[in-house]
Amino acid sequence: MGLEWVVHNLLTHPRRLPLVSASILSADFARLGEECRGALDAGADLLHLDVMDGHFAPNLTMGPDLCQAVRAAVPEAFLDVHLMVTEPNRYVEPFVRAGADHLTFHVEAVRGRDAVALAGSIRGAGASAGIALNPATRAQDVLEIVEHFEMVLVMSVVPGFSGQTFMGEVLDKVREIRASLRADQRLEMDGGIDGASGRRCVEAGCDVLASASAIFGRAAHERSGVIEEIRGPSKSGNVAGS
């Protein structure tokens, strides 16, 4: 992993903050390539792929083949893959080969030294690494190892399905985590993100906002306005980590 990876990683070297990550879980899968292209053209900074194994989360979603199809449809996109799976180590190589730029796994699935080692394996495969925590998980569980990750993802819903209501109580945890992050580390919120909840997340310290139904649940011609509402005032140019 050389200098090119560092320079072109959108999370460590963002063009602007906050970043809006369009979560394709709510996209029309029959028109997935068109949906992904449309979200990027409407202003989304990256695409979020929610991977569920039916065990860690009560749903079965997308695998490496779908990731590869998205990469082929939008080759320039930054693909933010969220592994809501019990054994994330099994999926590192397949998803990186399929085109993933970043892999986030859950601290509830892999903890402590094993989580640090897995982050190293992800970087060795050619992607950046993130650690996620569910609404009921304490911040300390990730703060013990946070220095080893490019991003922390806080879930504001229980993993499983899009369209859930934002849980505002997680914002206290966001503030706690933000205080321990470096300038080149991102803090992402995932779940129930729209314009109103997005503003609350940014105020608490988030700088990446993953949104599914708020974006893809609207008509294509409305998505640009939705994305800008979610983003709110953005900083461009010399932003943190660039």
N, C-alpha and C positions, 0 to 999 in steps of 0.2 A: 504494500500500500504506500504509494509515493505522494509527492507534492500535488500531482494532478487531482488525486482523490480529495485532498484537503481543500484545494481551491474551489473545486466544483461541487462540494457538498453544500446543499442549500441550507441545511440546518446550522452548520458551523460557520458558514459565510453567507448569511441571508442578504438579499438585495434590499429588503425592507422588513419592518416588523410592525404589527404582528403578521404572521403568515396564515393564510386560510387554506386548509387542507380539505378538499372536497372528498367526502367519504362515499365511495361508490356502492356501499351496501344498499342504498336507496335508489340507485340508478336503475334504468330499464335495461335488464340484462340482454334482452333481445336486440337492443341497439347500443351495446356497451361501448364500442369504439366511438360512435357518434356522441354518446353522452359524455365520455371522458374528454373528447376534443372540445365539446361545447362548454364544459365546466372551465377548462383552461382558458378558452377564448373569452369567457365571461369574467375572468380575473382571478380564478383560483391559482394559488402559487404551486400547489402540489396535489397529488392524489393519495388518498388514504384507503388502504385495502384491509378490511376486517376479516381475519382468518379465524374461524371457529371449528373445533373438532367434534362437537356434540358431547364432549366430556367436561372440559374446563368451563365451557359456556354451552347452554342448552340450545344449540343451533348448529347446523352444518352449512358452511358458506363456501368460500373460494379457496382453491389450491394453487400450486405453482403453474399449472397450465393456464389458468385464467390470468395470472400475473404476466405470463409470457404473451398472452393475447393483448393485454393492455399495453405492454411495452411495444409490441409491434404496431399498435394503432396510434400511439402517441410516443414516439421514440425519444422525444426531448423531455418528457415529463419526469419529475422526481417522484419516485414511488415509495411511499411511506407505508410499510407493511406491519400491521399490528397482529401479533401472534397470540390469540386467546386460546392457547392449547396447553395440554398437560405436559407434553414433552417437546418443548421448542427446539431443543438441540437436533432433533430429527429433521427439522425443516430449514435449517440455515442454508446449507449448500443448495438444495432444490430451489429455494426462492431467490437466492443471489444469482444462480444460473439463469433463472427465469427473468431477471431484470430488476429485482428489488435494489433500491439504493440505501434503504434504511430498514432495520428490523427491530421492533420493540417486543419484548416478551414480559411476562408478569412475574413479579416478585413472589406471588403466592405459589407459582409453579417451580421456580428455581431461586434459591436464597443464598446469601452469604458468599463464601468463596466460590461455590459452583456458579453463581450468577456472574461473578467477576470473570471466571474462566470462560463462560459462554460469551460474554461481551468480547473477549479477546478472540474467540473463534469467529465471531461475526465480522470483526475488523479484518481478521486474516483472510476471510473469504471475499472481502472487498466492499463491505457495507459499513455504515455507522450503526451504533447500538443504542437502544433505549430500554428503559426499565419502567414498567407500568404498575399501578396499584389500584385496587378496587375501592369503592367508596368506604367500605368497612375496615380497610387496612390502614394502620397507623403510618404516619409519615416517617417515623424512625426506621421502619423496615427498609426503606430505600436510602435514607440519609446515611446509613452506615456504610454504603458502597457507592454513593452517588458520583463520586469523583471519577469513576470508571466508565461513565456513560455520556454520550453526546446529548441525550434528551431524557427527561422524565415525563411520563404520561399519567395524568390523573383522570380516573374514570369518574364521571359525574352521573352515571347510571350504572345499574348492574349489567354486566356484559350479557349479550344475547340477541337483542333486537333493536332496530332503529325506531325512531319515533317516540322514545320515552321522554318523560319530563325531567328537566334539569334539577339536580339535587344541590341546592345552594349551600348546604352545610359543608361541602367539601372545600369551600373557598378558604376556610381557616387553615386547612392542610396545605393549600397552594401557597399561602403566605409564608408558612413555615419552611416549605421546600425552597421557595424562591430565595430566601435569605442565605441559603447554603450553596447556591449555584454560581459558577463562573460566568463571565460575560459570553463565552462561546458555547454555553450549554443552554438548550432550549427547554421550555416547560409547556407541554401540550395539554389541552383539555379536550376530552372526547365524551360526547353524550348530551343530547338536548341543547345543542348550540344553535342559537339564532341571534338576531341583533341585540336583544335585551340581555340575554345570558352571556353573550360574547363580551359585551362591555364590562359586565361584572367580573368576568374572568381576567380580562386585560388589566383592570384596575387592581386585581389581587396579585398579578404578577405573571400571568400566562402570556406567551408570545407566539404560540401556535394553536390554532382553533380548528378542530376537526368537526365538520358539519355534514350531515347526511340528508335527512328529510327536509330540512329548511331550504336546502339548495335544490335537490333533485325532486322535491315535492312540488316545485313551482314550474310554471311554463318556461320554456327555454328562453323566451325574450325577457323574462323577469329575473333571471338568475344573476345577471350582472349587478343589478340593484341590491339583491339579497346579499351577495358576497361583499359588496362595499359596506352594507349596513353591519354585517358581521365583523368586518375588519375595523371599522371606525377610523379615527385619525391614525395614519401610519407614519412611521419614520423611514426615510429613504436615505440613500447615500451611505455615510459612515455610521452604520448601525452596529450594535454590540456584536462582537465576534467576527466582524468583517475586516 
